[in-house]
Amino acid sequence: MNDVPAEILSSPRVLLVEDEKKTRESVAEGLRMELWDVTAAADGGEATGLLERGAFDLIVLDGMLPDRDGLDVLRQARGRGVQTPVLMLTARAAEDDRVLGLEAGADDYLAKPFAFVELLARCRALLRRPVLGAGKLLNCGDLQLDTRARVAVRAGKEIALTPREVDMLEYLLRYQGQIVTREMLERDVWKQAHRFTSLDNVIDVQLMRLRKKVDGEGAEKLIHTLRGLGYRLGKEAG
Ligand code: CA
């Protein structure tokens, strides 16, 4: 999957956060027509819960939500190391809203009302960005992976990895700060979505081996196991 824009990967995972039912449903339907994998949330609390339990390639986030401010949801996710591109929807084209959104970590914004084609174009542009797509170097703390040379380095020292381990590490780094489930690894790294027998044990064993190599002795733990959920790569903050 090196250098392949995320957009053309099977189906980008999109989190759509919008309290207005009509807008939420029509945008979700439109994106699903593009065969994107859409998860919709109606408020900030729901969005935060989803962000803590899953991983997304793109977040479309309404700024004005009934419970929590969209900016607040965004700041919290960025604070946990989530690097997923975010398109903010703003009610007004006010300069202040845009500046605040960008400061909180949004990558782009779209003022309401908008045409669906405009939203789709912005989403596509964000999915093409290097953070999830064609980036060469992926980092987390003192861990670095060169996706082209397929070489991983921790604290300046090269880590000897098998090709599968490089694939796993690249995937975890792309979704850093987010929970990567075994189903995701099975589908996107092992490329076996509909196997009769689950690969869970195989994945667990290989992940354990990868973690031993990456985190080693004495180093800050970067790969975390979340019981019953999956794995998360990132600093312990979240
Ligand atoms: Ca709203």
Boltz pocket constraint, residues with backbone or C-beta under 6 A from the ligand:
constraints:
  - pocket:
      binder: B
      contacts: [[A, 18], [A, 19], [A, 20], [A, 62], [A, 63], [A, 64], [A, 65], [A, 66]]
      max_distance: 6.0
